[in-house]
Amino acid sequence: MYLMRTLGTLLCFFPILSVLIELHRPFWLFILLAINAFIWPVVAYLRAKNAALPLEKEHHNLVFDAAAGGFWIAVMAVSLLPSVVIATILMSDRVSAGGFPLLRKGVAVMLGAFAITWVALGLPFVPAVSPKTLYATLPLIAIYVFALSVLTNSIARKLRQNSRELERIAMMDPLLDIANRRLLEQRIEFELIKLRHNSHSSVLMFIDIDNFKEVNDRFGHEVGDSLLVTVSQILHVATRKTDTPARLGGDEFVILLPDTPDEEARHIARRIMEAVSVMTVLPDNSLSLTLSIGIAQATKEMLSSTDWLKAADDALYQAKREGKNRIYAH
């Protein structure tokens, strides 16, 4: 707002100055114009910067800008070209900064300031525009509109970046910076669609930390969370860029392994189990840490992510039944 206000008041200075000279206005108006053009932008910036609610204070500044615009239009005796350009720019800025509520307030204040000033000056009306004023107004039209377009594009780009970041956050587990169930299910559905048209093997790996509840009960949730973070890091290291390690909830992890035969999936599972077996997260060595892993290949009969997840969960359950600390695939 500071840069755009500084640019706007500077560019407005020249056409208003041209009209004031042509109308032989008193010298104090020239001083007031210089204050509005060169001092007010700094004052407005400091008011907003030092306010408890900067946005609210900036809206007040924008309303004052509108009042100043109405004042200068009246002082120019409604010289058509600069008056229309200044009024249009002022109203466009109000819409951009605060939508139609700020626009309505700005229009009311601008018309009020114009009416009071115009009546006080005796209702002067000199709509004709001299060549000098025309030339003085052209930079305002060209430069300010271009600058506003650049600013709008910059804001739109930042909004797109923020939107992508928010979408990424919404798809990630807040504790582990790993895919959450929502992202996992989207990628599973996409992989199932691919599998219906291609004859390749893809695997879903369901992982559960054995005795995790005992770790939480014995050492507290802080140690449990640290354990989850370490396991998620191991999953990142053990998998490929094309894979999707995710946290399903609690101490349950799932890895989607596209284009992966069963034997390669088993090899990845063994690497994960070996890495976990040497973890030193626990405060003492009284409790060994192990994983149970269930592996399920996708089949043509699976219609949704739920079907594939259930198959992997069934395999995990079988690994648990057989004594934990093992891999079961079907």
C-alpha positions as protocol buffer text, in pm:
chain_id: "A"
residue {
  index: 1
  type: MET
  ca { x: 0 y: 0 z: 0 }
}
residue {
  index: 2
  type: TYR
  ca { x: 286 y: 240 z: 77 }
}
residue {
  index: 3
  type: LEU
  ca { x: 447 y: 194 z: -263 }
}
residue {
  index: 4
  type: MET
  ca { x: 120 y: 221 z: -454 }
}
residue {
  index: 5
  type: ARG
  ca { x: 6 y: 525 z: -253 }
}
residue {
  index: 6
  type: THR
  ca { x: 343 y: 695 z: -308 }
}
residue {
  index: 7
  type: LEU
  ca { x: 327 y: 624 z: -681 }
}
residue {
  index: 8
  type: GLY
  ca { x: -39 y: 730 z: -705 }
}
residue {
  index: 9
  type: THR
  ca { x: -1 y: 1062 z: -521 }
}
residue {
  index: 10
  type: LEU
  ca { x: 314 y: 1142 z: -721 }
}
residue {
  index: 11
  type: LEU
  ca { x: 145 y: 1077 z: -1055 }
}
residue {
  index: 12
  type: CYS
  ca { x: -171 y: 1265 z: -948 }
}
residue {
  index: 13
  type: PHE
  ca { x: 41 y: 1562 z: -844 }
}
residue {
  index: 14
  type: PHE
  ca { x: 122 y: 1670 z: -1200 }
}
residue {
  index: 15
  type: PRO
  ca { x: -227 y: 1686 z: -1360 }
}
residue {
  index: 16
  type: ILE
  ca { x: -371 y: 1853 z: -1047 }
}
residue {
  index: 17
  type: LEU
  ca { x: -81 y: 2100 z: -1046 }
}
residue {
  index: 18
  type: SER
  ca { x: -143 y: 2178 z: -1412 }
}
residue {
  index: 19
  type: VAL
  ca { x: -511 y: 2257 z: -1350 }
}
residue {
  index: 20
  type: LEU
  ca { x: -435 y: 2465 z: -1038 }
}
residue {
  index: 21
  type: ILE
  ca { x: -194 y: 2679 z: -1239 }
}
residue {
  index: 22
  type: GLU
  ca { x: -448 y: 2724 z: -1519 }
}
residue {
  index: 23
  type: LEU
  ca { x: -722 y: 2823 z: -1272 }
}
residue {
  index: 24
  type: HIS
  ca { x: -489 y: 3058 z: -1082 }
}
residue {
  index: 25
  type: ARG
  ca { x: -566 y: 2893 z: -749 }
}
residue {
  index: 26
  type: PRO
  ca { x: -422 y: 3046 z: -428 }
}
residue {
  index: 27
  type: PHE
  ca { x: -70 y: 2947 z: -319 }
}
residue {
  index: 28
  type: TRP
  ca { x: -185 y: 2759 z: -5 }
}
residue {
  index: 29
  type: LEU
  ca { x: -355 y: 2501 z: -228 }
}
residue {
  index: 30
  type: PHE
  ca { x: -20 y: 2430 z: -396 }
}
residue {
  index: 31
  type: ILE
  ca { x: 135 y: 2375 z: -51 }
}
residue {
  index: 32
  type: LEU
  ca { x: -154 y: 2145 z: 43 }
}
residue {
  index: 33
  type: LEU
  ca { x: -110 y: 1950 z: -282 }
}
residue {
  index: 34
  type: ALA
  ca { x: 260 y: 1900 z: -210 }
}
residue {
  index: 35
  type: ILE
  ca { x: 180 y: 1777 z: 142 }
}
residue {
  index: 36
  type: ASN
  ca { x: -80 y: 1533 z: 4 }
}
residue {
  index: 37
  type: ALA
  ca { x: 160 y: 1406 z: -265 }
}
residue {
  index: 38
  type: PHE
  ca { x: 487 y: 1376 z: -74 }
}
residue {
  index: 39
  type: ILE
  ca { x: 420 y: 1374 z: 301 }
}
residue {
  index: 40
  type: TRP
  ca { x: 86 y: 1196 z: 337 }
}
residue {
  index: 41
  type: PRO
  ca { x: 210 y: 856 z: 203 }
}
residue {
  index: 42
  type: VAL
  ca { x: 476 y: 844 z: 477 }
}
residue {
  index: 43
  type: VAL
  ca { x: 226 y: 951 z: 745 }
}
residue {
  index: 44
  type: ALA
  ca { x: -22 y: 685 z: 628 }
}
residue {
  index: 45
  type: TYR
  ca { x: 248 y: 418 z: 635 }
}
residue {
  index: 46
  type: LEU
  ca { x: 355 y: 508 z: 989 }
}
residue {
  index: 47
  type: ARG
  ca { x: -7 y: 517 z: 1110 }
}
residue {
  index: 48
  type: ALA
  ca { x: -70 y: 165 z: 979 }
}
residue {
  index: 49
  type: LYS
  ca { x: 267 y: 26 z: 1087 }
}
residue {
  index: 50
  type: ASN
  ca { x: 233 y: 145 z: 1447 }
}
residue {
  index: 51
  type: ALA
  ca { x: -136 y: 54 z: 1485 }
}
residue {
  index: 52
  type: ALA
  ca { x: -259 y: -240 z: 1693 }
}
residue {
  index: 53
  type: LEU
  ca { x: -472 y: -340 z: 1391 }
}
residue {
  index: 54
  type: PRO
  ca { x: -275 y: -232 z: 1081 }
}
residue {
  index: 55
  type: LEU
  ca { x: -540 y: -347 z: 831 }
}
residue {
  index: 56
  type: GLU
  ca { x: -814 y: -146 z: 1003 }
}
residue {
  index: 57
  type: LYS
  ca { x: -593 y: 163 z: 1014 }
}
residue {
  index: 58
  type: GLU
  ca { x: -504 y: 118 z: 648 }
}
residue {
  index: 59
  type: HIS
  ca { x: -875 y: 111 z: 562 }
}
residue {
  index: 60
  type: HIS
  ca { x: -905 y: 445 z: 743 }
}
residue {
  index: 61
  type: ASN
  ca { x: -615 y: 574 z: 531 }
}
residue {
  index: 62
  type: LEU
  ca { x: -792 y: 459 z: 216 }
}
residue {
  index: 63
  type: VAL
  ca { x: -1108 y: 643 z: 319 }
}
residue {
  index: 64
  type: PHE
  ca { x: -899 y: 958 z: 371 }
}
residue {
  index: 65
  type: ASP
  ca { x: -749 y: 908 z: 22 }
}
residue {
  index: 66
  type: ALA
  ca { x: -1102 y: 904 z: -118 }
}
residue {
  index: 67
  type: ALA
  ca { x: -1190 y: 1225 z: 68 }
}
residue {
  index: 68
  type: ALA
  ca { x: -875 y: 1390 z: -64 }
}
residue {
  index: 69
  type: GLY
  ca { x: -967 y: 1279 z: -416 }
}
residue {
  index: 70
  type: GLY
  ca { x: -1313 y: 1437 z: -387 }
}
residue {
  index: 71
  type: PHE
  ca { x: -1154 y: 1758 z: -256 }
}
residue {
  index: 72
  type: TRP
  ca { x: -909 y: 1787 z: -546 }
}
residue {
  index: 73
  type: ILE
  ca { x: -1175 y: 1710 z: -808 }
}
residue {
  index: 74
  type: ALA
  ca { x: -1378 y: 2004 z: -673 }
}
residue {
  index: 75
  type: VAL
  ca { x: -1070 y: 2228 z: -659 }
}
residue {
  index: 76
  type: MET
  ca { x: -997 y: 2140 z: -1026 }
}
residue {
  index: 77
  type: ALA
  ca { x: -1351 y: 2256 z: -1111 }
}
residue {
  index: 78
  type: VAL
  ca { x: -1428 y: 1906 z: -1238 }
}
residue {
  index: 79
  type: SER
  ca { x: -1169 y: 1911 z: -1515 }
}
residue {
  index: 80
  type: LEU
  ca { x: -1299 y: 1603 z: -1688 }
}
residue {
  index: 81
  type: LEU
  ca { x: -997 y: 1391 z: -1782 }
}
residue {
  index: 82
  type: PRO
  ca { x: -796 y: 1410 z: -1456 }
}
residue {
  index: 83
  type: SER
  ca { x: -1117 y: 1403 z: -1248 }
}
residue {
  index: 84
  type: VAL
  ca { x: -1246 y: 1084 z: -1412 }
}
residue {
  index: 85
  type: VAL
  ca { x: -905 y: 913 z: -1400 }
}
residue {
  index: 86
  type: ILE
  ca { x: -845 y: 1002 z: -1033 }
}
residue {
  index: 87
  type: ALA
  ca { x: -1197 y: 895 z: -928 }
}
residue {
  index: 88
  type: THR
  ca { x: -1168 y: 566 z: -1121 }
}
residue {
  index: 89
  type: ILE
  ca { x: -828 y: 481 z: -970 }
}
residue {
  index: 90
  type: LEU
  ca { x: -949 y: 564 z: -620 }
}
residue {
  index: 91
  type: MET
  ca { x: -1255 y: 344 z: -651 }
}
residue {
  index: 92
  type: SER
  ca { x: -1058 y: 58 z: -806 }
}
residue {
  index: 93
  type: ASP
  ca { x: -813 y: 65 z: -518 }
}
residue {
  index: 94
  type: ARG
  ca { x: -1100 y: 56 z: -265 }
}
residue {
  index: 95
  type: VAL
  ca { x: -1246 y: -254 z: -429 }
}
residue {
  index: 96
  type: SER
  ca { x: -903 y: -424 z: -440 }
}
residue {
  index: 97
  type: ALA
  ca { x: -823 y: -345 z: -77 }
}
residue {
  index: 98
  type: GLY
  ca { x: -1157 y: -396 z: 95 }
}
residue {
  index: 99
  type: GLY
  ca { x: -1422 y: -510 z: -150 }
}
residue {
  index: 100
  type: PHE
  ca { x: -1759 y: -343 z: -194 }
}
residue {
  index: 101
  type: PRO
  ca { x: -1803 y: -240 z: 173 }
}
residue {
  index: 102
  type: LEU
  ca { x: -1490 y: -24 z: 149 }
}
residue {
  index: 103
  type: LEU
  ca { x: -1597 y: 94 z: -198 }
}
residue {
  index: 104
  type: ARG
  ca { x: -1933 y: 216 z: -67 }
}
residue {
  index: 105
  type: LYS
  ca { x: -1764 y: 399 z: 219 }
}
residue {
  index: 106
  type: GLY
  ca { x: -1506 y: 548 z: -15 }
}
residue {
  index: 107
  type: VAL
  ca { x: -1768 y: 668 z: -265 }
}
residue {
  index: 108
  type: ALA
  ca { x: -1975 y: 829 z: 12 }
}
residue {
  index: 109
  type: VAL
  ca { x: -1675 y: 1009 z: 160 }
}
residue {
  index: 110
  type: MET
  ca { x: -1544 y: 1120 z: -180 }
}
residue {
  index: 111
  type: LEU
  ca { x: -1885 y: 1259 z: -285 }
}
residue {
  index: 112
  type: GLY
  ca { x: -1924 y: 1429 z: 53 }
}
residue {
  index: 113
  type: ALA
  ca { x: -1582 y: 1594 z: 35 }
}
residue {
  index: 114
  type: PHE
  ca { x: -1645 y: 1696 z: -325 }
}
residue {
  index: 115
  type: ALA
  ca { x: -1987 y: 1846 z: -249 }
}
residue {
  index: 116
  type: ILE
  ca { x: -1867 y: 2049 z: 52 }
}
residue {
  index: 117
  type: THR
  ca { x: -1560 y: 2181 z: -132 }
}
residue {
  index: 118
  type: TRP
  ca { x: -1748 y: 2253 z: -457 }
}
residue {
  index: 119
  type: VAL
  ca { x: -2020 y: 2449 z: -280 }
}
residue {
  index: 120
  type: ALA
  ca { x: -1760 y: 2639 z: -75 }
}
residue {
  index: 121
  type: LEU
  ca { x: -1580 y: 2739 z: -396 }
}
residue {
  index: 122
  type: GLY
  ca { x: -1902 y: 2858 z: -562 }
}
residue {
  index: 123
  type: LEU
  ca { x: -1980 y: 2555 z: -779 }
}
residue {
  index: 124
  type: PRO
  ca { x: -1703 y: 2609 z: -1038 }
}
residue {
  index: 125
  type: PHE
  ca { x: -1731 y: 2391 z: -1350 }
}
residue {
  index: 126
  type: VAL
  ca { x: -1453 y: 2399 z: -1609 }
}
residue {
  index: 127
  type: PRO
  ca { x: -1463 y: 2059 z: -1781 }
}
residue {
  index: 128
  type: ALA
  ca { x: -1236 y: 2151 z: -2072 }
}
residue {
  index: 129
  type: VAL
  ca { x: -890 y: 1993 z: -2066 }
}
residue {
  index: 130
  type: SER
  ca { x: -587 y: 2179 z: -2199 }
}
residue {
  index: 131
  type: PRO
  ca { x: -312 y: 1996 z: -2391 }
}
residue {
  index: 132
  type: LYS
  ca { x: -74 y: 2053 z: -2099 }
}
residue {
  index: 133
  type: THR
  ca { x: -314 y: 1887 z: -1852 }
}
residue {
  index: 134
  type: LEU
  ca { x: -375 y: 1607 z: -2102 }
}
residue {
  index: 135
  type: TYR
  ca { x: -4 y: 1531 z: -2124 }
}
residue {
  index: 136
  type: ALA
  ca { x: 31 y: 1557 z: -1745 }
}
residue {
  index: 137
  type: THR
  ca { x: -247 y: 1299 z: -1700 }
}
residue {
  index: 138
  type: LEU
  ca { x: -113 y: 1039 z: -1944 }
}
residue {
  index: 139
  type: PRO
  ca { x: 161 y: 907 z: -1709 }
}
residue {
  index: 140
  type: LEU
  ca { x: -104 y: 859 z: -1439 }
}
residue {
  index: 141
  type: ILE
  ca { x: -313 y: 648 z: -1675 }
}
residue {
  index: 142
  type: ALA
  ca { x: -27 y: 444 z: -1820 }
}
residue {
  index: 143
  type: ILE
  ca { x: 214 y: 398 z: -1530 }
}
residue {
  index: 144
  type: TYR
  ca { x: -34 y: 351 z: -1246 }
}
residue {
  index: 145
  type: VAL
  ca { x: -251 y: 102 z: -1434 }
}
residue {
  index: 146
  type: PHE
  ca { x: 59 y: -97 z: -1531 }
}
residue {
  index: 147
  type: ALA
  ca { x: 190 y: -88 z: -1171 }
}
residue {
  index: 148
  type: LEU
  ca { x: -150 y: -206 z: -1043 }
}
residue {
  index: 149
  type: SER
  ca { x: -139 y: -497 z: -1288 }
}
residue {
  index: 150
  type: VAL
  ca { x: 210 y: -594 z: -1168 }
}
residue {
  index: 151
  type: LEU
  ca { x: 96 y: -577 z: -806 }
}
residue {
  index: 152
  type: THR
  ca { x: -216 y: -783 z: -878 }
}
residue {
  index: 153
  type: ASN
  ca { x: -7 y: -1048 z: -1054 }
}
residue {
  index: 154
  type: SER
  ca { x: 237 y: -1058 z: -762 }
}
residue {
  index: 155
  type: ILE
  ca { x: -46 y: -1103 z: -512 }
}
residue {
  index: 156
  type: ALA
  ca { x: -208 y: -1372 z: -727 }
}
residue {
  index: 157
  type: ARG
  ca { x: 123 y: -1559 z: -750 }
}
residue {
  index: 158
  type: LYS
  ca { x: 170 y: -1548 z: -372 }
}
residue {
  index: 159
  type: LEU
  ca { x: -188 y: -1666 z: -323 }
}
residue {
  index: 160
  type: ARG
  ca { x: -125 y: -1962 z: -555 }
}
residue {
  index: 161
  type: GLN
  ca { x: 192 y: -2048 z: -361 }
}
residue {
  index: 162
  type: ASN
  ca { x: 8 y: -2022 z: -30 }
}
residue {
  index: 163
  type: SER
  ca { x: -277 y: -2231 z: -167 }
}
residue {
  index: 164
  type: ARG
  ca { x: -37 y: -2504 z: -276 }
}
residue {
  index: 165
  type: GLU
  ca { x: 137 y: -2495 z: 63 }
}
residue {
  index: 166
  type: LEU
  ca { x: -197 y: -2518 z: 247 }
}
residue {
  index: 167
  type: GLU
  ca { x: -297 y: -2809 z: 26 }
}
residue {
  index: 168
  type: ARG
  ca { x: 35 y: -2979 z: 101 }
}
residue {
  index: 169
  type: ILE
  ca { x: -13 y: -2925 z: 475 }
}
residue {
  index: 170
  type: ALA
  ca { x: -367 y: -3064 z: 454 }
}
residue {
  index: 171
  type: MET
  ca { x: -224 y: -3379 z: 296 }
}
residue {
  index: 172
  type: MET
  ca { x: 55 y: -3431 z: 551 }
}
residue {
  index: 173
  type: ASP
  ca { x: 62 y: -3566 z: 904 }
}
residue {
  index: 174
  type: PRO
  ca { x: 134 y: -3263 z: 1129 }
}
residue {
  index: 175
  type: LEU
  ca { x: 369 y: -3453 z: 1362 }
}
residue {
  index: 176
  type: LEU
  ca { x: 568 y: -3660 z: 1117 }
}
residue {
  index: 177
  type: ASP
  ca { x: 571 y: -3454 z: 794 }
}
residue {
  index: 178
  type: ILE
  ca { x: 460 y: -3768 z: 615 }
}
residue {
  index: 179
  type: ALA
  ca { x: 155 y: -3831 z: 396 }
}
residue {
  index: 180
  type: ASN
  ca { x: -172 y: -3865 z: 588 }
}
residue {
  index: 181
  type: ARG
  ca { x: -465 y: -4095 z: 514 }
}
residue {
  index: 182
  type: ARG
  ca { x: -630 y: -3846 z: 277 }
}
residue {
  index: 183
  type: LEU
  ca { x: -328 y: -3823 z: 46 }
}
residue {
  index: 184
  type: LEU
  ca { x: -262 y: -4196 z: 71 }
}
residue {
  index: 185
  type: GLU
  ca { x: -616 y: -4288 z: -34 }
}
residue {
  index: 186
  type: GLN
  ca { x: -600 y: -4048 z: -330 }
}
residue {
  index: 187
  type: ARG
  ca { x: -279 y: -4209 z: -453 }
}
residue {
  index: 188
  type: ILE
  ca { x: -415 y: -4560 z: -395 }
}
residue {
  index: 189
  type: GLU
  ca { x: -724 y: -4480 z: -602 }
}
residue {
  index: 190
  type: PHE
  ca { x: -503 y: -4342 z: -880 }
}
residue {
  index: 191
  type: GLU
  ca { x: -284 y: -4652 z: -871 }
}
residue {
  index: 192
  type: LEU
  ca { x: -588 y: -4881 z: -892 }
}
residue {
  index: 193
  type: ILE
  ca { x: -708 y: -4693 z: -1201 }
}
residue {
  index: 194
  type: LYS
  ca { x: -366 y: -4745 z: -1360 }
}
residue {
  index: 195
  type: LEU
  ca { x: -369 y: -5114 z: -1272 }
}
residue {
  index: 196
  type: ARG
  ca { x: -701 y: -5164 z: -1452 }
}
residue {
  index: 197
  type: HIS
  ca { x: -531 y: -5062 z: -1777 }
}
residue {
  index: 198
  type: ASN
  ca { x: -182 y: -5205 z: -1723 }
}
residue {
  index: 199
  type: SER
  ca { x: -66 y: -5549 z: -1617 }
}
residue {
  index: 200
  type: HIS
  ca { x: 201 y: -5468 z: -1361 }
}
residue {
  index: 201
  type: SER
  ca { x: 240 y: -5549 z: -993 }
}
residue {
  index: 202
  type: SER
  ca { x: 187 y: -5291 z: -719 }
}
residue {
  index: 203
  type: VAL
  ca { x: 203 y: -5351 z: -344 }
}
residue {
  index: 204
  type: LEU
  ca { x: 54 y: -5200 z: -30 }
}
residue {
  index: 205
  type: MET
  ca { x: 255 y: -5249 z: 287 }
}
residue {
  index: 206
  type: PHE
  ca { x: 82 y: -5218 z: 625 }
}
residue {
  index: 207
  type: ILE
  ca { x: 322 y: -5159 z: 917 }
}
residue {
  index: 208
  type: ASP
  ca { x: 250 y: -5167 z: 1289 }
}
residue {
  index: 209
  type: ILE
  ca { x: 494 y: -5100 z: 1575 }
}
residue {
  index: 210
  type: ASP
  ca { x: 488 y: -5395 z: 1813 }
}
residue {
  index: 211
  type: ASN
  ca { x: 431 y: -5312 z: 2181 }
}
residue {
  index: 212
  type: PHE
  ca { x: 384 y: -4940 z: 2105 }
}
residue {
  index: 213
  type: LYS
  ca { x: 120 y: -4904 z: 2377 }
}
residue {
  index: 214
  type: GLU
  ca { x: 367 y: -5046 z: 2628 }
}
residue {
  index: 215
  type: VAL
  ca { x: 625 y: -4786 z: 2523 }
}
residue {
  index: 216
  type: ASN
  ca { x: 371 y: -4506 z: 2574 }
}
residue {
  index: 217
  type: ASP
  ca { x: 259 y: -4642 z: 2910 }
}
residue {
  index: 218
  type: ARG
  ca { x: 611 y: -4699 z: 3037 }
}
residue {
  index: 219
  type: PHE
  ca { x: 801 y: -4398 z: 2903 }
}
residue {
  index: 220
  type: GLY
  ca { x: 530 y: -4144 z: 2820 }
}
residue {
  index: 221
  type: HIS
  ca { x: 387 y: -3993 z: 2503 }
}
residue {
  index: 222
  type: GLU
  ca { x: 695 y: -3780 z: 2440 }
}
residue {
  index: 223
  type: VAL
  ca { x: 908 y: -4089 z: 2389 }
}
residue {
  index: 224
  type: GLY
  ca { x: 626 y: -4245 z: 2187 }
}
residue {
  index: 225
  type: ASP
  ca { x: 612 y: -3943 z: 1956 }
}
residue {
  index: 226
  type: SER
  ca { x: 990 y: -3952 z: 1917 }
}
residue {
  index: 227
  type: LEU
  ca { x: 963 y: -4317 z: 1822 }
}
residue {
  index: 228
  type: LEU
  ca { x: 701 y: -4239 z: 1557 }
}
residue {
  index: 229
  type: VAL
  ca { x: 921 y: -3963 z: 1411 }
}
residue {
  index: 230
  type: THR
  ca { x: 1218 y: -4200 z: 1389 }
}
residue {
  index: 231
  type: VAL
  ca { x: 1013 y: -4472 z: 1220 }
}
residue {
  index: 232
  type: SER
  ca { x: 876 y: -4223 z: 965 }
}
residue {
  index: 233
  type: GLN
  ca { x: 1232 y: -4112 z: 887 }
}
residue {
  index: 234
  type: ILE
  ca { x: 1333 y: -4474 z: 834 }
}
residue {
  index: 235
  type: LEU
  ca { x: 1041 y: -4520 z: 593 }
}
residue {
  index: 236
  type: HIS
  ca { x: 1154 y: -4216 z: 394 }
}
residue {
  index: 237
  type: VAL
  ca { x: 1509 y: -4352 z: 366 }
}
residue {
  index: 238
  type: ALA
  ca { x: 1403 y: -4709 z: 285 }
}
residue {
  index: 239
  type: THR
  ca { x: 1157 y: -4618 z: 8 }
}
residue {
  index: 240
  type: ARG
  ca { x: 1192 y: -4472 z: -339 }
}
residue {
  index: 241
  type: LYS
  ca { x: 1073 y: -4136 z: -473 }
}
residue {
  index: 242
  type: THR
  ca { x: 784 y: -4308 z: -648 }
}
residue {
  index: 243
  type: ASP
  ca { x: 662 y: -4468 z: -323 }
}
residue {
  index: 244
  type: THR
  ca { x: 422 y: -4308 z: -72 }
}
residue {
  index: 245
  type: PRO
  ca { x: 496 y: -4372 z: 294 }
}
residue {
  index: 246
  type: ALA
  ca { x: 202 y: -4253 z: 507 }
}
residue {
  index: 247
  type: ARG
  ca { x: 70 y: -4258 z: 861 }
}
residue {
  index: 248
  type: LEU
  ca { x: -273 y: -4413 z: 880 }
}
residue {
  index: 249
  type: GLY
  ca { x: -323 y: -4329 z: 1247 }
}
residue {
  index: 250
  type: GLY
  ca { x: -171 y: -4406 z: 1586 }
}
residue {
  index: 251
  type: ASP
  ca { x: 131 y: -4629 z: 1530 }
}
residue {
  index: 252
  type: GLU
  ca { x: 7 y: -4766 z: 1197 }
}
residue {
  index: 253
  type: PHE
  ca { x: 198 y: -4683 z: 879 }
}
residue {
  index: 254
  type: VAL
  ca { x: 124 y: -4774 z: 520 }
}
residue {
  index: 255
  type: ILE
  ca { x: 352 y: -4762 z: 217 }
}
residue {
  index: 256
  type: LEU
  ca { x: 220 y: -4762 z: -138 }
}
residue {
  index: 257
  type: LEU
  ca { x: 476 y: -4925 z: -368 }
}
residue {
  index: 258
  type: PRO
  ca { x: 382 y: -4881 z: -735 }
}
residue {
  index: 259
  type: ASP
  ca { x: 537 y: -5111 z: -998 }
}
residue {
  index: 260
  type: THR
  ca { x: 683 y: -5337 z: -731 }
}
residue {
  index: 261
  type: PRO
  ca { x: 692 y: -5718 z: -745 }
}
residue {
  index: 262
  type: ASP
  ca { x: 634 y: -5916 z: -428 }
}
residue {
  index: 263
  type: GLU
  ca { x: 998 y: -6012 z: -372 }
}
residue {
  index: 264
  type: GLU
  ca { x: 1119 y: -5653 z: -399 }
}
residue {
  index: 265
  type: ALA
  ca { x: 848 y: -5547 z: -151 }
}
residue {
  index: 266
  type: ARG
  ca { x: 971 y: -5814 z: 92 }
}
residue {
  index: 267
  type: HIS
  ca { x: 1327 y: -5684 z: 52 }
}
residue {
  index: 268
  type: ILE
  ca { x: 1214 y: -5329 z: 137 }
}
residue {
  index: 269
  type: ALA
  ca { x: 1021 y: -5461 z: 437 }
}
residue {
  index: 270
  type: ARG
  ca { x: 1329 y: -5647 z: 565 }
}
residue {
  index: 271
  type: ARG
  ca { x: 1541 y: -5331 z: 532 }
}
residue {
  index: 272
  type: ILE
  ca { x: 1286 y: -5138 z: 737 }
}
residue {
  index: 273
  type: MET
  ca { x: 1274 y: -5404 z: 1009 }
}
residue {
  index: 274
  type: GLU
  ca { x: 1655 y: -5417 z: 1030 }
}
residue {
  index: 275
  type: ALA
  ca { x: 1677 y: -5038 z: 1064 }
}
residue {
  index: 276
  type: VAL
  ca { x: 1414 y: -5033 z: 1339 }
}
residue {
  index: 277
  type: SER
  ca { x: 1582 y: -5315 z: 1529 }
}
residue {
  index: 278
  type: VAL
  ca { x: 1890 y: -5102 z: 1599 }
}
residue {
  index: 279
  type: MET
  ca { x: 1698 y: -4789 z: 1701 }
}
residue {
  index: 280
  type: THR
  ca { x: 1809 y: -4619 z: 2023 }
}
residue {
  index: 281
  type: VAL
  ca { x: 1503 y: -4406 z: 2089 }
}
residue {
  index: 282
  type: LEU
  ca { x: 1407 y: -4581 z: 2412 }
}
residue {
  index: 283
  type: PRO
  ca { x: 1562 y: -4449 z: 2737 }
}
residue {
  index: 284
  type: ASP
  ca { x: 1697 y: -4794 z: 2820 }
}
residue {
  index: 285
  type: ASN
  ca { x: 1746 y: -5122 z: 2641 }
}
residue {
  index: 286
  type: SER
  ca { x: 1493 y: -5314 z: 2848 }
}
residue {
  index: 287
  type: LEU
  ca { x: 1239 y: -5326 z: 2565 }
}
residue {
  index: 288
  type: SER
  ca { x: 1323 y: -5445 z: 2216 }
}
residue {
  index: 289
  type: LEU
  ca { x: 1148 y: -5266 z: 1933 }
}
residue {
  index: 290
  type: THR
  ca { x: 1005 y: -5467 z: 1644 }
}
residue {
  index: 291
  type: LEU
  ca { x: 758 y: -5428 z: 1359 }
}
residue {
  index: 292
  type: SER
  ca { x: 485 y: -5642 z: 1213 }
}
residue {
  index: 293
  type: ILE
  ca { x: 434 y: -5594 z: 839 }
}
residue {
  index: 294
  type: GLY
  ca { x: 155 y: -5710 z: 612 }
}
residue {
  index: 295
  type: ILE
  ca { x: 195 y: -5699 z: 235 }
}
residue {
  index: 296
  type: ALA
  ca { x: -89 y: -5716 z: -18 }
}
residue {
  index: 297
  type: GLN
  ca { x: -66 y: -5703 z: -395 }
}
residue {
  index: 298
  type: ALA
  ca { x: -337 y: -5520 z: -586 }
}
residue {
  index: 299
  type: THR
  ca { x: -582 y: -5736 z: -780 }
}
residue {
  index: 300
  type: LYS
  ca { x: -831 y: -5661 z: -1055 }
}
residue {
  index: 301
  type: GLU
  ca { x: -1113 y: -5733 z: -812 }
}
residue {
  index: 302
  type: MET
  ca { x: -1019 y: -5438 z: -588 }
}
residue {
  index: 303
  type: LEU
  ca { x: -1258 y: -5154 z: -667 }
}
residue {
  index: 304
  type: SER
  ca { x: -1146 y: -4893 z: -414 }
}
residue {
  index: 305
  type: SER
  ca { x: -872 y: -4798 z: -169 }
}
residue {
  index: 306
  type: THR
  ca { x: -1079 y: -4958 z: 108 }
}
residue {
  index: 307
  type: ASP
  ca { x: -1047 y: -5302 z: -57 }
}
residue {
  index: 308
  type: TRP
  ca { x: -670 y: -5277 z: -90 }
}
residue {
  index: 309
  type: LEU
  ca { x: -620 y: -5138 z: 261 }
}
residue {
  index: 310
  type: LYS
  ca { x: -832 y: -5420 z: 404 }
}
residue {
  index: 311
  type: ALA
  ca { x: -622 y: -5680 z: 225 }
}
residue {
  index: 312
  type: ALA
  ca { x: -302 y: -5529 z: 364 }
}
residue {
  index: 313
  type: ASP
  ca { x: -459 y: -5499 z: 710 }
}
residue {
  index: 314
  type: ASP
  ca { x: -559 y: -5867 z: 695 }
}
residue {
  index: 315
  type: ALA
  ca { x: -199 y: -5958 z: 611 }
}
residue {
  index: 316
  type: LEU
  ca { x: -78 y: -5747 z: 905 }
}
residue {
  index: 317
  type: TYR
  ca { x: -327 y: -5920 z: 1135 }
}
residue {
  index: 318
  type: GLN
  ca { x: -191 y: -6257 z: 1024 }
}
residue {
  index: 319
  type: ALA
  ca { x: 165 y: -6141 z: 1100 }
}
residue {
  index: 320
  type: LYS
  ca { x: 50 y: -6040 z: 1450 }
}
residue {
  index: 321
  type: ARG
  ca { x: -123 y: -6376 z: 1503 }
}
residue {
  index: 322
  type: GLU
  ca { x: 193 y: -6563 z: 1409 }
}
residue {
  index: 323
  type: GLY
  ca { x: 390 y: -6389 z: 1685 }
}
residue {
  index: 324
  type: LYS
  ca { x: 473 y: -6035 z: 1565 }
}
residue {
  index: 325
  type: ASN
  ca { x: 815 y: -5922 z: 1445 }
}
residue {
  index: 326
  type: ARG
  ca { x: 755 y: -6076 z: 1105 }
}
residue {
  index: 327
  type: ILE
  ca { x: 645 y: -6013 z: 749 }
}
residue {
  index: 328
  type: TYR
  ca { x: 334 y: -6174 z: 605 }
}
residue {
  index: 329
  type: ALA
  ca { x: 238 y: -6141 z: 239 }
}
residue {
  index: 330
  type: HIS
  ca { x: -62 y: -6266 z: 46 }
}
